[in-house]
Amino acid sequence: MYDLPYTDDAMAANYYDEDTAEAITEFERDLESLILEAFASGVPIERQWVFVSEPSSVPDWTVRIERRPTASGEEDGEGTPSDATTGLEPE
């Protein structure tokens, strides 16, 4: 993912067709919204998530969510260990 609030539409358009570029931008917005809402609700989201898909023809996914340092470079010390694993089966 790019280090921008969202994928730059012009940049994405250079690599993907218009529909795919739009879908990537929408996915990033949805993911950001999900993470921020879960965090605001107190869900411990800083960890590695493993999703095992059925049927086996659909790929499994591992998603790692880590808190970035604040603008001042300080960590607040809250959250769960970033190497914790949650999902349907252990990694």
N, C-alpha and C positions, 0 to 999 in steps of 0.2 A: 504494500500500500504506500502511497505517496505521503510525504510529510507535509501535507496541506490539509485544510479543513475537509475538503472533498477533492476528488479527482478533477483536475483541470479539464473542462469539457473539450477544449481545443486540442489538448495533448492526447486525451483518450480517443478523439476522432481520428488522430493520425495513426493509431494502432488498431482501432476497431471500427466496425461499421457503426452507423448512427444509433441503431437500436441497442447494440451491445454496449456502446459508450454510455447511453442513457441508463441502461440497466445497472451498470457498474456504479454510476453516481447515485442512483436510487438505493442500491444495496448498501453503500457506505452510509448514506443518511439514515436508513432503517437500522443498521447496526449501531451507529452512534446513539440513536434515540433509545434503543433497547438497553445499551450499556449504561447510559446516563439515568434512565428511569430505574433500572435495577439497583444501581449504586445509591440513588436517592432513597430507595426503599430499604436499604440496609443489606442487600444481597451481597455475600462475599464473592465478588466476581473475579478477583485477581487470582487466577489459577490457570491450569491447563484443562481444557474440556475435551473429552473424547466422545465422538458420536459414531456409533456403529449402525450402518444402514441396512435395511432389508428391502428388497432382495439383495443378494450378494453382487448383483450386476451394478448396483449403485455404490459409488465409492464411500469409504469411511473417511471421517475428517477429524483432525486434531486442531483445536483452536486455542492459542495461548493469549491470555489477556494480562498485561502487565501495566502497572501504574507508572507513568512517566514522572520524572522529577518536576517540581513546581518551577515557575519562572525564576524564583529566587535560588533554585538549586537545592532546596531543602526537601527532605522527605518528612511526612508527618508521623511515620511510624505505625500507622493504622493499616489494616488489611490482613490478609492471610498470606502464608508463604506462597511465593509464585511457583513453587514446584509441586504444589498440591495437585492431585488429579481427581477430577470428577467426571463421571460419564457412565455409560452403560457397562463398560468393562475396563479393567485396568490396562494401562498402556504397557 
